[in-house]
Amino acid sequence: MASSDRASGMKRRHKLLASALVVGVLGTVAAGGVFGLFSATTQNAGNEISTGIVALSDNDNGSAMFNVSNAKPGDTWTRCIKVTYGGSLDADVHLYLKDGVGPLGRHLTMRMRQGTQLNSTFPSCTGFAPDGSAGGTGVVFVGPVASDPPSPPGTFETGLPLVPFGQPAWSTGTSQVYEFEMTLAADTPDAMQGSSTGSLTVVWEARNH
C-alpha cells in the first residue's frame, strides 16, 4: 500500500473517531438536560359512580292471600299483608292485577285499607289499625274486583297509586300493612254456581322518581 493511501486511511479513522466523540458528548448533554427538569403533579383520586336500587318485598312467604272454595253469596273474607320498601332511591308504588279476572270477579267487592300492625303475621289481620288517610278510615279502594265487560290485565300506568300516610313517596324502610276485605254479593245469580275468579296475582310495583 502506498504511503499516500495509508495517510488517507488514517485521516478517515481520525474523522470517524472525532465524530463519535462529538455524538457521545451531545448525548451526555441531552441526558443531563432531561434529568435536570423540575416537575410537579396534583391528583384527585377515588372517583366512582354507582347506581341506587329499587327494592320491594312482602311477608307472604310465597302463599296466596285468598284460597277459598265453596263460597256462597254474602260471604266475606279479610286478609292482611305487609309491604316493605328497601330501596335506596325514593319511589312511587302502584297496585294492579297482573291477570285477567274470571266471571265471578264481577260479583266480588273489594275494600282495601292501609295502616299498621304491631305484629304482622301473614295473612292475619289481628291488631290491624287503619292510618290517618281517607279521614282516618285508611280506605284506598272500594269497588268490584272486575268490571263488566272485563278489564285487561293491569299495568303500573293503570294501577292504583299507594302513598304512605304522611309521606310524599316510599323511601328506605317504609312499610305499610294492607287489609283486603272481599265480599261475594248477596245477589250473586244462580248462573255463577261453580264459577271462579281464576288464579289472580296482585302486584305492587315500585318505580323511582
N, CA and C of each residue as an Amber inpcrd file, in Angstrom:
protein
   627
   0.8680000  -1.2000000   0.0000000   0.0000000   0.0000000   0.0000000
   0.8870000   1.2270000   0.0000000   0.5830000   2.1860000  -0.8120000
   1.3730000   3.4010000  -0.9120000   1.2180000   4.2310000   0.3400000
   2.2220000   5.0070000   0.6080000   2.2040000   5.8380000   1.8150000
   1.0650000   6.8450000   1.7920000   0.7390000   7.3020000   0.5790000
  -0.3720000   8.2670000   0.4800000  -1.7070000   7.6310000   0.8330000
  -1.8800000   6.3440000   0.4780000  -3.1280000   5.6330000   0.8090000
  -3.2300000   5.4190000   2.3110000  -2.0680000   5.0700000   2.9210000
  -2.0880000   4.8630000   4.3740000  -2.4440000   6.1610000   5.0970000
  -1.8960000   7.2220000   4.6300000  -2.1800000   8.5270000   5.2510000
  -3.6580000   8.8770000   5.1250000  -4.2170000   8.5750000   3.9380000
  -5.6350000   8.8750000   3.7200000  -6.5250000   8.0510000   4.6290000
  -6.1490000   6.7760000   4.8170000  -6.9400000   5.9110000   5.6930000
  -6.8830000   6.3830000   7.1230000  -5.7460000   6.8210000   7.5970000
  -5.6180000   7.2970000   8.9670000  -6.4620000   8.5400000   9.1940000
  -6.4760000   9.4110000   8.1490000  -7.2920000  10.6260000   8.2740000
  -8.7730000  10.2690000   8.4190000  -9.2350000   9.2770000   7.6170000
 -10.6530000   8.8830000   7.7130000 -10.9690000   8.3250000   9.0980000
 -10.0410000   7.5130000   9.6720000 -10.2790000   6.9440000  11.0050000
 -10.3110000   8.0280000  12.0610000  -9.4440000   9.0020000  11.9120000
  -9.4390000  10.1210000  12.8640000 -10.7550000  10.8890000  12.8180000
 -11.2740000  11.0990000  11.5690000 -12.5400000  11.8160000  11.4220000
 -13.7010000  11.0330000  12.0500000 -13.7350000   9.6980000  11.8310000
 -14.7960000   8.8660000  12.4060000 -14.7490000   8.8880000  13.9210000
 -13.5310000   8.8170000  14.4800000 -13.3780000   8.8360000  15.9290000
 -13.8380000  10.1690000  16.4950000 -13.4740000  11.2350000  15.7930000
 -13.8880000  12.5600000  16.2460000 -15.4010000  12.7010000  16.2160000
 -16.0390000  12.1790000  15.1470000 -17.4930000  12.2410000  15.0450000
 -18.1600000  11.4840000  16.1860000 -17.6300000  10.2960000  16.5120000
 -18.1770000   9.5040000  17.6110000 -18.0700000  10.2380000  18.9250000
 -16.9900000  10.9010000  19.1600000 -16.8130000  11.6520000  20.4050000
 -17.8150000  12.7940000  20.5120000 -18.0280000  13.4930000  19.3410000
 -18.9950000  14.5960000  19.3400000 -20.3980000  14.0980000  19.6770000
 -20.8490000  12.9770000  19.0370000 -22.1630000  12.3950000  19.3080000
 -22.2950000  12.0060000  20.7700000 -21.2480000  11.4000000  21.3420000
 -21.2830000  10.9970000  22.7420000 -21.4310000  12.1750000  23.6670000
 -20.7070000  13.2410000  23.3770000 -20.8120000  14.4480000  24.2000000
 -22.2070000  15.0490000  24.1260000 -22.7720000  15.1360000  22.8830000
 -24.1270000  15.6730000  22.7260000 -25.1500000  14.8320000  23.4710000
 -24.9980000  13.4670000  23.3980000 -25.9180000  12.5980000  24.1270000
 -25.8670000  12.8350000  25.6190000 -24.6450000  13.0440000  26.1300000
 -24.4990000  13.2950000  27.5660000 -25.1650000  14.6040000  27.9640000
 -25.0000000  15.6200000  27.1090000 -25.6180000  16.9070000  27.3830000
 -27.1530000  16.7890000  27.3800000 -27.6890000  16.0500000  26.3670000
 -29.1410000  15.8810000  26.2760000 -29.6890000  15.1360000  27.4870000
 -29.0070000  14.0470000  27.8760000 -29.4550000  13.2850000  29.0390000
 -29.4160000  14.1290000  30.2930000 -28.3610000  14.8940000  30.4300000
 -28.2720000  15.7670000  31.5920000 -29.3840000  16.7790000  31.6150000
 -29.8150000  17.2290000  30.4340000 -30.9170000  18.1730000  30.3520000
 -32.2340000  17.5610000  30.8060000 -32.5540000  16.2800000  30.4730000
 -33.7780000  15.5900000  30.8820000 -33.8510000  15.4550000  32.3900000
 -32.7590000  14.9850000  32.9840000 -32.7560000  14.7540000  34.4270000
 -32.7430000  16.0520000  35.2170000 -32.4570000  17.1090000  34.5520000
 -32.3850000  18.3680000  35.2600000 -33.6980000  19.1410000  35.2900000
 -34.8140000  18.6090000  34.6570000 -36.0900000  19.3160000  34.6250000
 -36.7740000  19.2740000  35.9860000 -37.4440000  20.3860000  36.3680000
 -38.3000000  20.3950000  37.5420000 -39.6880000  19.8610000  37.1570000
 -40.4240000  19.2410000  38.0850000 -41.7770000  18.7600000  37.7950000
 -42.6260000  18.7860000  39.0530000 -43.9340000  18.7670000  38.8530000
 -44.8850000  18.7080000  39.9700000 -46.1860000  18.1290000  39.4520000
 -46.9320000  17.4160000  40.2960000 -48.2310000  16.8610000  39.9140000
 -49.2550000  17.1080000  41.0110000 -50.4910000  17.0610000  40.6490000
 -51.5820000  17.0310000  41.6120000 -52.6020000  16.0390000  41.0960000
 -53.4090000  15.4200000  41.9620000 -54.3600000  14.4140000  41.5080000
 -55.5970000  14.3990000  42.3850000 -56.6580000  13.8720000  41.8040000
 -57.9240000  13.7270000  42.5070000 -58.3100000  12.2600000  42.4250000
 -58.1010000  11.5250000  43.4830000 -58.2560000  10.0610000  43.4590000
 -59.6180000   9.6260000  43.9820000 -59.9440000   8.3560000  43.7540000
 -61.1220000   7.7230000  44.3460000 -62.4320000   8.0220000  43.6680000
 -62.4170000   8.4840000  42.4220000 -63.6640000   8.8090000  41.7320000
 -64.4300000   7.5420000  41.3520000 -65.7300000   7.5320000  41.6260000
 -66.5710000   6.3640000  41.3200000 -68.0220000   6.8000000  41.2580000
 -68.7860000   6.2090000  40.3680000 -70.2270000   6.4410000  40.2730000
 -70.9290000   5.0900000  40.3630000 -71.8970000   4.9620000  41.2500000
 -72.6520000   3.7140000  41.3780000 -74.1430000   4.0280000  41.3780000
 -74.9380000   3.0420000  41.0010000 -76.3790000   3.2470000  40.9050000
 -77.0900000   2.9140000  42.2070000 -78.2360000   3.5540000  42.4130000
 -79.0940000   3.2140000  43.5320000 -79.9520000   2.0100000  43.1900000
 -80.7840000   1.5930000  44.1390000 -81.6160000   0.4110000  43.9120000
 -83.0720000   0.7020000  44.2540000 -83.9570000  -0.0620000  43.6250000
 -85.3790000  -0.0760000  43.9350000 -85.7050000  -1.4900000  44.4120000
 -86.2130000  -1.6320000  45.6200000 -86.4500000  -2.9680000  46.1850000
 -87.7520000  -2.9740000  46.9820000 -88.5920000  -3.9550000  46.7070000
 -89.9010000  -4.0560000  47.3450000 -90.1200000  -5.5050000  47.7600000
 -90.6460000  -5.7200000  48.9620000 -90.8730000  -7.0820000  49.4420000
 -92.1580000  -7.1380000  50.2630000 -92.6470000  -8.3640000  50.5030000
 -93.8190000  -8.5340000  51.3690000 -93.5980000  -9.7530000  52.2580000
 -94.5140000  -9.9830000  53.1630000 -94.3360000 -11.0510000  54.1530000
 -95.2060000 -12.2760000  53.8840000 -95.5630000 -12.5240000  52.5960000
 -96.4670000 -13.6460000  52.3140000 -95.7730000 -15.0010000  52.2350000
 -94.4280000 -15.0140000  52.2040000 -93.6690000 -16.2690000  52.1150000
 -94.1410000 -17.1620000  50.9670000 -94.5750000 -16.5370000  49.8910000
 -94.9810000 -17.2980000  48.7080000 -96.3780000 -17.8780000  48.7520000
 -97.1710000 -17.4950000  49.7440000 -98.5340000 -18.0330000  49.8660000
 -99.5690000 -17.0180000  49.3730000-100.6920000 -17.5160000  48.8740000
-101.7680000 -16.6530000  48.4000000-102.5430000 -16.0730000  49.5770000
-103.0410000 -14.8620000  49.4180000-103.8920000 -14.2740000  50.4500000
-105.2300000 -14.9910000  50.5310000-105.8260000 -15.2700000  49.3720000
-107.1520000 -15.8980000  49.3330000-107.0680000 -17.2150000  48.5770000
-107.4850000 -18.2580000  49.2500000-107.5830000 -19.5780000  48.6230000
-108.8860000 -20.1920000  49.1320000-109.9970000 -19.7230000  48.5630000
-111.3330000 -20.0210000  49.0850000-112.0930000 -20.9230000  48.1240000
-112.6840000 -21.9500000  48.6670000-113.5660000 -22.8210000  47.8880000
-114.9300000 -22.8710000  48.5740000-115.9450000 -23.3570000  47.8440000
-117.3090000 -23.4730000  48.3790000-117.8650000 -22.1480000  48.8980000
-117.5090000 -21.0510000  48.2700000-118.0380000 -19.7490000  48.6740000
-119.5210000 -19.6570000  48.3280000-120.2420000 -18.8700000  49.1030000
-121.6720000 -18.6680000  48.8480000-121.9940000 -17.1890000  48.9440000
-123.0760000 -16.7490000  48.3030000-123.4380000 -15.3350000  48.3240000
-123.5040000 -14.7810000  49.7500000-122.9130000 -13.5720000  49.9330000
-122.9160000 -12.9170000  51.2410000-121.6660000 -13.1880000  52.0650000
-120.8270000 -14.1480000  51.6460000-119.6040000 -14.4510000  52.4010000
-118.6040000 -13.2900000  52.3160000-117.8690000 -13.0910000  53.4240000
-116.8180000 -12.0650000  53.4820000-115.5500000 -12.6720000  54.0540000
-114.4180000 -12.3070000  53.4840000-113.1100000 -12.7910000  53.9570000
-112.1740000 -11.5950000  54.0860000-111.3540000 -11.5990000  55.1190000
-110.4180000 -10.4930000  55.3660000-109.0080000 -11.0490000  55.5290000
-108.0710000 -10.4450000  54.8250000-106.6730000 -10.8640000  54.8830000
-105.7830000  -9.6170000  54.9420000-104.6130000  -9.7530000  55.5520000
-103.6660000  -8.6450000  55.6380000-102.2820000  -9.0600000  55.1550000
-101.5810000  -8.1090000  54.5620000-100.2340000  -8.3470000  54.0520000
 -99.3980000  -7.0920000  54.3020000 -98.1440000  -7.2950000  54.6510000
 -97.2340000  -6.1690000  54.9150000 -96.2640000  -6.0150000  53.7470000
 -96.1570000  -4.7930000  53.2390000 -95.2650000  -4.4850000  52.1230000
 -94.1970000  -3.5120000  52.6150000 -92.9450000  -3.8090000  52.3190000
 -91.8170000  -3.0110000  52.8110000 -90.9280000  -2.5730000  51.6520000
 -90.5290000  -1.3060000  51.7060000 -89.6310000  -0.7740000  50.6770000
 -88.2050000  -0.7290000  51.2200000 -87.2930000  -1.3800000  50.5030000
 -85.9050000  -1.4460000  50.9500000 -84.9270000  -0.8000000  49.9990000
 -85.4120000  -0.0410000  49.0200000 -84.5240000   0.5810000  48.0450000
 -83.8500000   1.8250000  48.5970000 -82.7960000   2.2610000  47.9120000
 -82.0860000   3.4720000  48.3100000 -82.6240000   4.7150000  47.6000000
 -83.4030000   4.5280000  46.5400000 -83.9960000   5.6360000  45.7870000
 -85.4640000   5.7860000  46.1630000 -85.9140000   6.9980000  46.4350000
 -87.3380000   7.2090000  46.6950000 -88.1470000   6.7420000  45.4860000
 -89.3110000   6.1680000  45.7460000 -90.0880000   5.5480000  44.6590000
 -91.5840000   5.7700000  44.8410000 -92.2910000   5.6220000  43.7300000
 -93.7510000   5.5590000  43.7320000 -94.1490000   4.0860000  43.6140000
 -95.2170000   3.7060000  44.2870000 -95.6970000   2.3190000  44.2660000
 -97.1380000   2.3010000  43.7750000 -97.4100000   1.4410000  42.7980000
 -98.7700000   1.2600000  42.2840000 -99.1710000  -0.2070000  42.4570000
-100.4630000  -0.4150000  42.6480000-101.0280000  -1.7580000  42.8030000
-101.8900000  -2.0880000  41.5950000-101.7720000  -3.3270000  41.0880000
-102.6330000  -3.7490000  39.9800000-102.7180000  -5.2680000  39.9340000
-103.6980000  -5.7700000  39.1870000-103.8480000  -7.2080000  38.9780000
-103.1110000  -7.5940000  37.7010000-102.2160000  -8.5510000  37.8360000
-101.4100000  -8.9740000  36.6880000-102.2320000  -9.7590000  35.6850000
-103.2830000 -10.4530000  36.1560000-104.0280000 -11.3880000  35.3140000
-105.4320000 -10.8840000  35.0120000-106.0320000 -11.4330000  33.9600000
-107.4390000 -11.1960000  33.6990000-108.2860000 -11.9140000  34.7410000
-109.4460000 -11.3530000  35.0550000-110.2950000 -11.8950000  36.1180000
-111.4540000 -12.6770000  35.5140000-111.7370000 -13.8380000  36.1020000
-112.8380000 -14.6850000  35.6490000-114.1970000 -14.0750000  35.9710000
-115.2810000 -14.7430000  35.5420000-116.6340000 -14.1650000  35.6550000
-117.0860000 -13.8630000  37.0740000-116.5890000 -14.6010000  38.0590000
-117.0420000 -14.3490000  39.4320000-116.5360000 -13.0030000  39.9510000
-115.4770000 -12.4820000  39.3510000-114.9110000 -11.2150000  39.8050000
-115.8730000 -10.0560000  39.7570000-116.8690000 -10.1130000  38.8530000
-117.8370000  -9.0190000  38.7390000-118.8090000  -8.9940000  39.9110000
-118.8380000 -10.0600000  40.6840000-119.7500000 -10.1440000  41.8300000
-119.0050000 -10.0660000  43.1590000-117.7250000  -9.8230000  43.0990000
-116.9090000  -9.6640000  44.3010000-116.5710000  -8.1990000  44.5060000
-116.8110000  -7.7190000  45.7160000-116.4230000  -6.3540000  46.0740000
-115.1900000  -6.4090000  46.9640000-114.2390000  -5.5490000  46.6680000
-113.0280000  -5.4950000  47.4790000-112.9360000  -4.1390000  48.1690000
-112.6970000  -4.1740000  49.4680000-112.3600000  -2.9550000  50.2010000
-110.9150000  -3.0980000  50.6640000-110.1290000  -2.1040000  50.3480000
-108.7110000  -2.1600000  50.6960000-108.3760000  -0.9690000  51.5960000
-107.7750000  -1.2740000  52.7470000-107.3560000  -0.2280000  53.6760000
-105.8620000  -0.3540000  53.9450000-105.2230000   0.7760000  54.2250000
-103.8170000   0.7470000  54.6140000-103.6760000   1.2060000  56.0540000
-102.6660000   0.6570000  56.7300000-102.4810000   1.0090000  58.1210000
-101.2510000   0.3420000  58.6910000-101.3140000   0.0510000  59.9740000
-100.1790000  -0.5400000  60.6830000-100.6520000  -1.7620000  61.4690000
 -99.6830000  -2.5380000  61.8880000 -99.9630000  -3.7450000  62.6630000
 -98.7500000  -4.0060000  63.5330000 -98.9510000  -4.0950000  64.8340000
 -97.8250000  -4.2430000  65.7470000 -97.0130000  -5.4940000  65.4310000
 -97.6860000  -6.5980000  65.2820000 -97.0280000  -7.8560000  64.9110000
 -97.7220000  -8.3870000  63.6590000 -97.0950000  -8.1770000  62.5190000
 -97.7190000  -8.5610000  61.2560000 -97.3540000  -9.9910000  60.9030000
 -98.3520000 -10.8690000  60.9700000 -98.1680000 -12.2740000  60.6160000
 -99.1430000 -12.6170000  59.5070000 -98.6180000 -12.7830000  58.3100000
 -99.4490000 -13.0570000  57.1380000-100.2340000 -14.3490000  57.3160000
-101.5330000 -14.3780000  56.9560000-102.3880000 -13.2940000  56.4570000
-103.3010000 -12.7100000  57.5300000-102.9230000 -12.8860000  58.7930000
-103.7820000 -12.4350000  59.8870000-103.9070000 -10.9170000  59.9180000
-105.0920000 -10.4340000  60.3150000-105.3160000  -9.0020000  60.4750000
-105.4490000  -8.6090000  61.9470000-105.0990000  -9.5110000  62.8320000
-105.1680000  -9.2080000  64.2710000-104.2790000  -8.0090000  64.5910000
-104.8790000  -7.0080000  65.2180000-104.1150000  -5.8220000  65.6020000
-103.9720000  -4.7900000  64.5030000-104.6050000  -5.0150000  63.3580000
-104.5150000  -4.0300000  62.2840000-105.2190000  -2.7500000  62.6920000
-104.5710000  -1.6090000  62.3990000-105.1700000  -0.3030000  62.6790000
-105.0180000   0.5820000  61.4460000-106.1160000   1.1130000  60.9000000
-106.0030000   1.9890000  59.7310000-105.2280000   3.2540000  60.0840000
-104.5240000   3.7870000  59.0890000-103.7830000   5.0180000  59.3430000
-104.6950000   6.2330000  59.1660000-104.0980000   7.4000000  59.1370000
-104.9000000   8.6260000  59.0890000-105.3800000   9.0310000  57.7170000
-105.0800000   8.2370000  56.6920000-105.5270000   8.5920000  55.3480000
-107.0370000   8.4120000  55.2130000-107.5960000   9.0600000  54.1940000
-109.0370000   8.9810000  53.9060000-109.8650000   9.2850000  55.1540000
-109.5160000  10.3860000  55.8320000-110.2730000  10.8070000  57.0080000
-110.1620000   9.8570000  58.1780000-109.0700000   9.1130000  58.2320000
-108.8490000   8.1900000  59.3410000-109.3760000   6.7950000  59.1050000
-110.0120000   6.5680000  57.9550000-110.5340000   5.2260000  57.6580000
-109.4670000   4.3300000  57.0370000-108.4520000   4.9480000  56.4300000
-107.4070000   4.1710000  55.7640000-107.8350000   3.5590000  54.4480000
-109.0480000   3.8460000  53.9830000-109.5560000   3.2190000  52.7620000
-108.8410000   3.8110000  51.5430000-108.2700000   2.9360000  50.7250000
-107.6190000   3.3840000  49.4900000-108.3640000   2.8850000  48.2500000
-109.2780000   1.9040000  48.4350000-110.0620000   1.4210000  47.2940000
-111.2960000   0.6860000  47.7870000-112.4070000   0.9210000  47.1120000
-113.6240000   0.1270000  47.2860000-114.2450000  -0.0380000  45.9110000
-114.5200000  -1.2700000  45.5180000-115.1290000  -1.4860000  44.2210000
-115.0900000  -2.9400000  43.8170000-115.6710000  -3.2580000  42.6710000
-115.6700000  -4.6460000  42.1970000-114.2680000  -5.0900000  41.8120000
-114.0110000  -6.3640000  41.9600000-112.7090000  -6.9140000  41.5700000
-112.5450000  -6.8470000  40.0600000-113.6260000  -6.9970000  39.3290000
-113.5760000  -6.9250000  37.8630000-114.7520000  -6.1270000  37.3580000
-114.5650000  -5.4990000  36.2160000-115.6390000  -4.7220000  35.5980000
-116.3880000  -5.5790000  34.5830000-117.4550000  -5.0330000  34.0530000
-118.2360000  -5.7180000  33.0240000-118.4670000  -4.7460000  31.8680000
-117.8580000  -4.9090000  30.7030000-117.0160000  -6.0560000  30.3300000
-115.6950000  -6.0670000  31.0990000-115.0450000  -7.2260000  31.1680000
-113.8120000  -7.3550000  31.9490000-112.7140000  -6.4160000  31.4660000
-111.9490000  -5.8860000  32.4220000-110.8100000  -5.0500000  32.0860000
-109.6190000  -5.9210000  31.7180000-108.7130000  -5.4030000  30.8910000
-107.4990000  -6.1660000  30.5890000-106.5840000  -6.1970000  31.8110000
-105.5930000  -7.0780000  31.8100000-104.6330000  -7.1070000  32.9190000
-104.0270000  -5.7250000  33.1500000-103.7800000  -5.4050000  34.4110000
-103.3030000  -4.0790000  34.7650000-101.8200000  -3.8670000  34.4850000
-101.4230000  -2.6130000  34.5990000-100.0280000  -2.2070000  34.4560000
 -99.7340000  -1.1540000  35.5110000 -98.4730000  -0.7720000  35.6250000
 -98.1080000   0.2920000  36.5520000 -98.8680000   1.5680000  36.2120000
 -98.9520000   1.8730000  34.9240000 -99.5980000   3.1090000  34.4960000
-101.0860000   3.1370000  34.8320000-101.7490000   1.9870000  34.7980000
-103.1850000   1.9470000  35.0830000-103.4780000   1.5520000  36.5260000
-102.4320000   1.2880000  37.2940000-102.6080000   0.7850000  38.6520000
-103.0270000   1.8550000  39.6520000-103.3060000   1.3980000  40.8510000
-103.7430000   2.2630000  41.9500000-102.5210000   2.8240000  42.6740000
-102.3360000   4.1600000  42.6890000-101.2010000   4.7340000  43.4250000
-101.3850000   4.5270000  44.9280000-100.3280000   4.1100000  45.5770000
-100.3510000   3.8950000  47.0190000 -99.3350000   4.8310000  47.6600000
 -99.8180000   5.7110000  48.5330000 -98.9510000   6.7120000  49.1480000
 -98.9120000   6.4670000  50.6560000 -97.7290000   6.2480000  51.2230000
 -97.6520000   6.0550000  52.6820000 -98.1830000   7.2880000  53.4110000
 -98.9070000   7.0640000  54.4760000 -99.5140000   8.1700000  55.2060000
 -98.4270000   9.1160000  55.7280000 -98.6060000  10.4090000  55.4150000
 -97.6710000  11.4160000  55.9070000 -96.3750000  11.5040000  55.1360000
 -96.2330000  10.7820000  54.0240000 -95.0060000  10.8160000  53.2380000
 -95.3400000  11.0870000  51.7700000 -94.4480000  11.7960000  51.0650000
 -94.7050000  12.0510000  49.6500000 -94.4160000  10.8480000  48.7620000
 -93.5950000   9.9340000  49.2550000 -93.1920000   8.7820000  48.4450000
 -92.6680000   7.6920000  49.3740000 -92.3760000   6.5420000  48.7820000
 -91.7860000   5.4430000  49.5330000 -90.2710000   5.6520000  49.6110000
 -89.7230000   5.5770000  50.7970000 -88.2920000   5.7130000  50.9950000
 -87.7800000   4.5060000  51.7850000 -86.4740000   4.4140000  51.9430000
 -85.8630000   3.2660000  52.6060000 -86.5080000   3.0040000  53.9690000
 -86.9650000   1.7770000  54.1640000 -87.5510000   1.3880000  55.4480000
 -89.0420000   1.6270000  55.5660000 -89.6690000   2.2550000  54.5770000
 -91.1190000   2.4700000  54.6270000 -91.8510000   1.1350000  54.5460000
 -92.8340000   0.9450000  55.3990000 -93.6630000  -0.2580000  55.3320000
 -95.1210000   0.1190000  55.5660000 -95.9940000  -0.6290000  54.9230000
 -97.4400000  -0.4500000  55.0790000 -98.0880000  -1.8140000  55.1640000
 -99.0940000  -1.9040000  56.0050000 -99.9060000  -3.1190000  56.0620000
-101.1980000  -2.8280000  55.3120000-101.5850000  -3.7550000  54.4390000
-102.8120000  -3.6000000  53.6550000-103.8170000  -4.6690000  54.0550000
-105.0130000  -4.2010000  54.3640000-106.1250000  -5.0930000  54.7080000
-107.0250000  -5.2230000  53.4780000-107.2180000  -6.4450000  53.0230000
-108.1140000  -6.7390000  51.9050000-109.3590000  -7.4320000  52.4480000
-110.5100000  -6.8210000  52.2310000-111.7910000  -7.4250000  52.6070000
-112.5530000  -7.7360000  51.3210000-112.8210000  -9.0150000  51.1010000
-113.5210000  -9.4560000  49.8890000-114.9040000  -9.9690000  50.2650000
-115.9200000  -9.5060000  49.5340000-117.3020000  -9.9110000  49.8070000
-117.9580000 -10.3880000  48.5200000-118.5450000 -11.5880000  48.5680000
-119.3140000 -12.1030000  47.4390000-120.7460000 -11.5860000  47.5840000
-121.2020000 -10.8680000  46.5820000-122.5000000 -10.1870000  46.6580000
-123.6210000 -11.1400000  47.0370000-124.5060000 -10.6340000  47.8880000
-125.6400000 -11.4520000  48.3300000-126.5710000 -11.7990000  47.1790000
-126.5630000 -10.9710000  46.1210000-127.4560000 -11.2280000  44.9790000
-126.7170000 -11.8970000  43.8140000-125.6320000 -12.5780000  44.1030000
-124.9150000 -13.2890000  43.0490000-125.8730000 -14.2880000  42.3870000
-126.0430000 -14.2480000  41.0790000-127.0440000 -15.0940000  40.4120000
-126.6780000 -16.5770000  40.4150000-127.7200000 -17.4120000  40.2770000
-127.5160000 -18.8680000  40.2330000-126.5520000 -19.2820000  39.1290000
-126.4960000 -18.4830000  38.0690000-125.6200000 -18.8320000  36.9420000
-124.1450000 -18.8570000  37.3390000-123.8120000 -18.2650000  38.4920000
-122.4140000 -18.2220000  38.9410000-122.0120000 -19.4410000  39.7670000
-122.9310000 -20.3890000  39.9400000-122.5530000 -21.6010000  40.6790000
-121.4110000 -22.3150000  39.9480000-120.4090000 -22.6920000  40.7190000
-119.2700000 -23.3980000  40.1470000-118.3000000 -22.5180000  39.3900000
-118.5070000 -21.1990000  39.4080000-117.6070000 -20.2950000  38.6790000
-116.4640000 -19.8290000  39.5820000-115.5470000 -19.0820000  39.0050000
-114.3270000 -18.7220000  39.7210000-113.7930000 -17.3800000  39.2180000
-112.9490000 -16.7960000  40.0190000-112.2140000 -15.6040000  39.5740000
-111.0160000 -16.0000000  38.7100000-110.6630000 -17.2680000  38.7440000
-109.4010000 -17.6790000  38.1500000-108.2600000 -17.3640000  39.1110000
-107.0800000 -17.7970000  38.7740000-105.9040000 -17.5360000  39.6060000
-105.4270000 -16.1110000  39.3640000-105.3950000 -15.3130000  40.4260000
-105.0510000 -13.8910000  40.3060000-103.7280000 -13.5860000  41.0060000
-102.9820000 -12.6630000  40.4280000-101.7390000 -12.1950000  41.0400000
-101.8650000 -10.7020000  41.2990000-101.7760000 -10.3250000  42.5670000
-101.7970000  -8.9110000  42.9650000-100.3610000  -8.4080000  42.9600000
-100.1240000  -7.3100000  42.2610000 -98.7650000  -6.7990000  42.0830000
 -98.6320000  -5.4140000  42.7160000 -97.6030000  -5.2520000  43.5350000
 -97.1510000  -3.9390000  43.9670000 -95.8800000  -3.6520000  43.1720000
 -95.8650000  -2.5770000  42.4250000 -94.6840000  -2.2570000  41.6260000
 -94.1380000  -0.8880000  42.0310000 -92.8310000  -0.8400000  42.2660000
 -92.1620000   0.4140000  42.6470000 -91.3120000   0.9190000  41.4930000
 -91.3590000   2.2300000  41.2810000 -90.5110000   2.8810000  40.2860000
 -89.9310000   4.1450000  40.9100000 -88.6200000   4.2990000  40.8030000
 -88.0130000   5.5030000  41.3580000 -88.4450000   6.7330000  40.5700000
 -88.3870000   7.8810000  41.2130000 -88.7830000   9.1170000  40.5160000
 -87.7660000  10.2110000  40.7720000
